[in-house]
């Protein structure tokens, strides 16, 4: 770690965090941090590796940014990507301001003995529906309207305390699991290996003008293929069109009004570079992604034929609770597999003899263990202060961490660079406890936490943190990595807050391009809390058949995979087969799986290595062009079409 890399990383984090909310959900020009392989991070990495390093080398050989410096910048960028848009930035401010503003509607019963009345003072902008600050957030404060920072500072600071404690706990837990996942289980980490291989031999007197991959024909062919595909899709722009050629697969239209319409296939946009991620992981893992998605479609068709209730589509209670059961069973399996390593970490933290050697770990076992315990205790105290009983607060945190770490494992092992949960921690704890765990203020706070951190969130810190600690082995002075990551997160929070609030009070959040995060999600969150408060028993409905089926299937497939080497599928596909993103990724994973299996059978080791270089180039080029497109559209005020 060097000071220049740290400063460059901070500048890059600030730039992305200031720009991304504006380009993404405020104007709709395109996102830079929409998933676990952020386009903005790829854009910065390519500009530094191919652009800045060449110029620096031309001026003074040996002054280029070395690989460990580039990787520090990358790590700071990807952990900060959990903030600006599809992380918390899209929802944080609207959850704080949305309750008082939307409560003025006649059809929203939140004010008297409702969700807004139970919301703790200081966690929402106001409990008065006549709040001027909330109204101006949504409707704008006129020409040159100023942000009422004094009104916002309290709620933001209180939530920031919880979020920073939670994020530090996630970082420390991923640091504790680094040796288990990287050295013992040897997970693939495709999202980490791409920047590692791209920056190999970068910088220093012995390095070339360009990264070593540029000397391989397959890599150059991948760049050319990505460019050709983008040019082909952009052809309508050259003949007077207003948008690029869509890669739409109209399955819903084809199956509509047929007996198979109950499978709930949707029309979806094909994502080309997802094929590359599918190719980079083991064939049994990529097989499971598309196989279990189709298995879920067959479930929906069979449920309709049997006339089962609550099974009417992808987001039906059957599929939601099945995904919940799968997550809990998989989280338990992860703990079982890591039990010896976690025991060794505890022994080291307690100073017992025979403990493992952590001298080369980015975070020592003692710091990671006791820091994690302290952060969890802080989160529990925060929850207790705002109305949750200690055991119910612990249950909500446990379910939240279940979602976090399962998502991290999915990304580390399967290359599923984007996903989300169709369930929330509050509804799961409320349902499994029969409506007895959460009440009043605690229920409202838990619902807000679920919407902010678990449900519908595609950019989660845990997967990026796991990738960071996989990359940490090439970073010098790695014990300084954790402070650098925390600095990046805090800076991203500050920059995102400035962009969102300044734009909201200038033009009104009702005029933002994305209304899901501004009005629909706050209403859904407080409506759900209102229902659970007013009807605790009726709202605590668990679809036990779906929950047990998800847990049993995941447990069975996990057992078979660990006991029999010939078992052909992995349980990861069960964790994401009932989401909006699964509709978009199952077919690219099918193509990637078929490509890899075909090359393994018909080609050889050399062809497999060349194909790997080809897909790495394709992924980098696609992400880079997407980032450039978002920036060009932003600079031109939307005059330039997306490409």
N, C-alpha and C positions, 0 to 999 in steps of 0.2 A: 504494500500500500504506500503510495506517495502522495504528497500534498497536492501536486498538480492534478493527479487523477481524481482525488477527492473533490477539489474545487471544480474541475470540469464536470464531475458527476452531479454536484449540486446545481450548477448552471443548467445542465441538461434536464434535471428533475424539475427545476423551476419553470423552464421553458415549456416542457410537455404538460405540466400541471396547470399552467396558465392558459395554454392554448386548447387542450383537449376538451374541457367542458364546453367551451364556446363552439368549437368545431363539431362536437358530437351531438349533445342533446339540446343545446341552445339554438344552433342554426341548422343542424342536420347535414353538415357538409361531409361527414365521415369521422371515424374515431381513430385515436392513436393508442388507446389502452382498453380495447373492447374484450380482450381475452388473456389467457395466461402466456401467450407469445406475442407481446405488444408490438404493433407496427411501429410505434414511436421509438421503442428501444432498438428495433432492427434498423430504423432509419439513422439514428445516432451512431450505432455501431458501424454501419457501412460508411457513413460520411467520415468517421474518424479513421477507420482502417484503410479505406481506399482513397479518400480525399485528403484529409489533413496529414496523414502519415507520409504520403507521397510528397506533399509540399515541404514538410519538415525535413524529410530525407534529402530533398534537392538543395535545401539551404544548409543543413548541417547533418551529416551522416552520424547515426547513433543517438540522435535526440528524439527519435520517433517514440510514440507511445508503445510501450511493450505489452505483451499479452496479458500480464497480470494487472496492468493498469486499465487496459480495455475491459477486462473482466470485472474489475471493481466498479467501473462506470455502468456496465451492463447490470450488475447486481443491484446497484442503487436505483436504476431505472425500473427494473421489474418489480421490486418490492413497493416502490412508490406508485406503481400502476394500479395498486389496489385502492387508490383514493379517488382519482379525478372523475371518472364517469361511471362505468359499469360496476365499480366497487361501491363506495359509500357516497360519492359525490352526487350521483343522480337522485339519491333518496334522503340524505341526511337533512338538508335544509327544508325540504318540503314536509318531512315528518314533524319538524319543529314548528313550522308556520302553518301547515295545512289544517291542523285540528281546529284552531280558532276561526280560521277563514271559512272553511267548509261548514262549520257548525251554524253559520248564519242561514243556511238553506233550510227551508221549511220541512224537507223530507229527511233531515239528518237529526236524529234524536240523541245527540251526544251531551247536551248541556246540563239538563236536570237529571241528577242521579245516573249519569251516563259516563261514557268513556272520557269525555273532556273534563267532567267534574272530578273524576278519579285521577286524572293525569297529575303527577306530582308538580308542585310549583318549581319552576326553574328548569324543567326539561322540555317544556313547550314555550313558544314565544309569549303566549298569554292564555289565560283561561276565559278571557272575555271575547265573545264573537265580534265585538265592535273594535277590536284591536286595530289601530291605524297602521302599526308596523306590519302586521300580517296582511292587511288589505293592500298596502303599497308593495309588499313582496310579490303579490300575485297580479296586481293591476298596474304597477309602476308608480313612481313618485313624480312623474312629469319630467320636463326638460331639465337636465342637470340635477336630478333628484339625488340626494345623498343617502347613503346607507346609515340607518340608525344603529351604529355599532354598539352603543351603550345597552340597547335592548337585546342585541344578539350575543353580546360577550358572555353573559351568564350562562344561557343554555349551551352555547358552543363549548365553553370551558368545562362545564360539568360532564357533557358527553365525551369531550376529548380525554378527560381523565380515565373514563372507563375504556374508551377505544385504545388508548395507548397502553394501558395495563394489559388488555386483551391481546393486542398485537405483539407486545413484548413476550407474553406467555407463549404465543404461537411460534415466534422466532426461537425461543429457548427450547420448546418441545421439539421442533425440527432439528435443532442442534444436537439434542440428546439422541434423536433417531438417526442421525447422519451415518454413524458407523454400521448400524443394523441394516439400513437400506442400501448404502453404497458399498461397503466392504464385505458384509456377510451375505446378504441376499442378492447383491449385484443387480439391482434394478437398472433398466435401460436409460432412464432420464433423457428421452429424445429432445426435449425442449432445452436441456442444458448442454447436450452434446453438440448441437448445431452451432452455437456461438463459440464453444471450445474448439471445434474443428475449423471453424471459419477464421479464427485468430491464431491458429497454429503457426509458429515461426514468425509472428508479427513483431516488428520493432527490433531494435538492437543492431549492432554492427553486423551480426551474422545473418540477419533477416534480409529478405528480398524487398523489392519495391512494393510488391503486392503480397497478400497472404498466400501460403503455399497451395491452397486449393485452386488458385487461378492457373496453376501449371498443369492441371489435369483436364484432359479433353472432355471427360464426362461432365465435369462441373461446368465448363464453358457451354456444353450442349444444353445443360439444364437452364442456364441463364438465357440462352437463345430461345429455348422452347417457351419459357415464361414470357419473354418479350413478344414472341410470335403470337401467343395466345392473347395477350393483352391487346396487341395491334389488331388482331382479327376481331375481337370483341368491340374495339373502338371504331371499326369501319363505318357504322351508321353516323358517327359524328362528322365524318368527312363528306357525307352526302346530305347534310342538312338535318340529321337526327339530333335529338336533345339528350339521349342517353345511350350508354353502351348496350351491346347485344346481351340480353339476359341468358343465363344458362339454367333455365327453368325446366324442371321435370314435373309435368302436370298429372301426377298420380291421382290426386283427388278428383280431377275432372274426368279422368279415364274410368275410375271406379264408381263415380256418382251414379245413382239409380241402378246399381247392380247389387247382387247379393253380398258382394265383398265390401260394400260401402261402410259396414260397421267396423272394419279394421281401423278406421280413422287415419288412413294415410292422408297426408297433406301435400299440396303443391309446394315445392321447395326449390331454392336456388342452389345449384351445385357449387360446392366450394372446392376448387381444384387443388389447392395446396394441402387440404386434409388428406388427399391420397398419399402425399409424401410422408406425413406423420404415421399413417397406417403402415407404410412400407418399412419405416424405421424401427418398428417394434416387432417382437416375436409373432409368428403367424398365428399361434393359438390365441394370443391376446386380441389381435385385430379381427380374427374370426368371431370372437365372443361379442364384439361390439355390434356387428350387423346381425349375427345369429340371434342374439337375445332380443334385439329390437323386433325382428320378424316374429320371434316367439311371443312377444307382447302383443303384436297385431293379431296373432292366432288366438291368444287369450281373449281379446276383446270380441272377436267373432264368435268364439265358443260361448262366452258369457251372454251374448245377445241371443244365441240359439237356445240356451238353457233358461232364458228369461230372468237372469240374475239381476237384482237391483243394484244401483250405485256402480254400474260398469258401462257407462255410456260413452267413453272415449278416453283419450290419452290422459286427461286431467281428472278423471273420475276418482271417487274415493277408493275404489279397488286398486287402481294403479298407484295412487299417491301413497296409500298405506303399504302397498307391496314394496315400493321404493324405500319407505321408511324401515321396514323390516330387513330389507337387504342391506341397508347402511349399518344398522345396528349389529347384524350378524357378522358383517365384514369387519367392522371396528373391533368386535370381540376376537375375531380370528387374527387381526393384526396384533392385538395385545398378547395373544397366546404365542404367536411366532416370535415376538420381541421380548418375551418374558425374561429370558436369561440375560439379554443385554441390558434391559431396564433394571434388573436386579443388580448387575455389575455397576451400573451408573449410581444406583442408590448406595451401594457399598462404598464406592469411591467418595461420594458426597459426604458420607458419615465417617470417613476416615478409617474404615475397617481394612484389615489385612487382605492380601490377595486380590485387590481391586485392579481394574484395567488401567492401562497407561493412556492418559489423555493429553500427553505433551504436544501432540500434533493436531489436536482438535481445535477448531476455531473458537469454541467456547469450552472452558474447563467444565468437568462434570459437576464440581462443587458450585460454580457460578450458575450453570444451567439448571441444576436441580433446585437449589434454594431460591434462585431468582424466579423459577416457575412457580414454586410454592407460594412465594410472596405475592406474585402477580395474581394468582388465583384467589388468594386470601383477600387481596385488594378488590378484585371484582365481586367477590361474595359480600364484602362489607359495603360496597357501592350498591349492590342489589338490595341488601337488607335495609340500607338507609332510605331507599326509595320504594319500600313497601313489600319486598319479597321475604318470606320466611327463609331461614338459612337452608333448610333441606330442599325447598322448592327452587331457590336460587342456584343451589348446587346442581339440581336436576336440569335446569335450563342451560347452565354452562356445560354440563356433560353432553347434552344432546347437540349443543352448538359445536363443541370440539369434535364430536363424532362426525358431523357434517364437514368440518374443516379438514380433518386428517384423512377421511375417506377420499375427499376431493384431491388432496395432495397425493395420495397413493395412486389414484386414477391417472393423474397427469404424469407422475413419475414412471408408471409402469405401462400405460397404454397409449400415451400421446394424445389423449382427449384434451385438446388445448382449450376447449370451452364446454361448459355444461352448467347446470343449475339444479337446484332442488325444487320440487313442486310441493314441499311441505315446510313447515316452520317449527322451531323449537317450542314456541309457546303452545301451539295447537297439539303437538305430540305429548308434551308433559300434561297439559290439561286433559287430553283424551285418555291417556293411560292411567291417570290418577282418578278417573271418574268425576272430574270437575272439582276435586277437593284440594288440588295443590296450589292454584293461583287464584287470588281474589283482588278486587279493587285496584289500587294503585300498582301493586306488583304485577297484575295481569296486563295492565296497559303498558307498563315498562317492558315486560317480556315480549309483548306483541310488537312493540317498536323495535326492540333488539332483533327479533326474528326477521322483520322486513328489511332491516338495515344490513344484516350480516349473513342470513341463511337463505331465505326464500328469494328466488328470482335474481340472485346476485351471481354474475358470471365471472367477475374478476375478484378472486378471493386471495388473501395474503398467503395462506398455507401452501398452495402449490408452488408459488414463486419462491417462498422461503426454502422449501425443500430443494428446489433447483439451485438456489444460491449456495446452500451448504454442500451440494454436489460439486459446484464450481470452485468452492473455497480452497481446494487442494492446490490450485495454481496461483493463488493470491499470496503475496508476501506480507509478512507481519499480520497474519490472519486474525490475531486476537483483537485487532482494531476494526475488524469487519463489522461486528455487532453495533458499535457506536456509529459507524458510517451509515448503516441501514436505518437506525433510529433517526439520525439527522435527516435522511432522505424522506422518511415518512412524515416527520413533523413539518418539513418544508413543503411537501406536497399538500398537506392539510391546509397550511396557511395560504398557499397560492390558489388552490381550488376554491377555498372560501372567498377569497378576494374576487375571483372571476365570477362565480355564481351569484354572489350577493350584489356586486356592482351591476351586473347585467340584469338581474331581477328588478332592482329598483330603477334602472334606466328604462326598461321596456316592458316589465311585467312578466312573471313566470307563466302566466296564461298564454303568452305569445311565444313560448319556447317551442321548438320543433317537436320535442317529445313530451306528450302530456301524460304518458303512463307514470313516469316518476313524479310528476308535479301534482297531479290531481287524483288519478285513479288509484295509485298505490296508497297514499294517505287515507283515502276513503275506505279502501279495502281493509287496511290495517285497523282503523278505529271502528269500522262496522263489525269486524270479527271480534274485537275486544268488547264491543257493546253487546253482541250476542252472547259471549261467554259470561259476561257480568250479569245480564238480565235472566239468562236461562242456563245456569251452570250444568245442570244434569243433562238437559236435552242437547246442548252443544258438545258434550263430551262423548261424541260418537266415534267409536273405533271400528274400522272395518277389519274385524279380526281375521277373516278368511284371507284377505289380501296381506295383512301384516305377517301372519304365520306362514303363508305361502312364500313371501319374499325372503323371510329368515330361513325357512327350511331349504328352499332352492339354493340360496347362497351358501348355507352350511354344507349341503350335500356336494355341490360342485367344488367347494374349497377342499373338503375331505378327499374327494376322488382325485383332485389334482395333486394333493400332497402325498397320497399313498400310491398312485399308479402313474408311472411316467408316460404311459400311452394315452392317458385321458386327453381328449382333443380340444376342450374348451376351458376358458378361464372365467371366473365369476365376475370379473369387472363389468362385463356387458349387462349384468343384472342391475347395476347401480345407476345406470343412466338411460334405461330403455323407455322411460315414460316422461320425457321432457321435450320442450320445443326444439332444443338443439339436437336431440337425437334424431328428429325428423330430417335434419340437414346433414348429419354426419354418417348415417348408416350406409348410404350408398357409396360415398368416397372411401369408406373403410372396406367395403366389399371390393371395390376396384383395386385398392392398395393391397389387400390380402391376396386377391387373385393374381396380381402382378408378381408379388413376391413368391408365391407358391409356384407359379409358372416358371420363373427364373431359377428357383431352387431345383426344380425337376428337369428342366430342359437346358439350363445353362451351367454355370459353375461358379467357383469362388471369385474368379476375376470379374465375371459379369455381374455378380452380386455386389461387389465393391464399386464397380462403375455405376450401377443403378443407384447405390447409396449416395455417391457424389452427385449424381444427376438430381435426385430428389432434394438433397440439401440445398443445392443451387436454386431449384425451383421454389422452395419454401422461402428462402431469403429474398429472392427477386419479387415474389408475389407480395410479401409483407412490405418490402421497401417501396414498391410502386403504390400500394394502398396508402402508405404514409405520405408519399409525395402528393398523391391525389387529394388527400384531405387538406394538406397545407396549401396547395395551389387554389383549391376552391375557397379556402378561408381568406387568402390574400386577395383574391379577386371578388370577394363578397358574393360568391355563388355564381358569378358570371360564367366561369369555366365549368363545363360539365365534369362529373366524376368519371375517372378512367381507371 
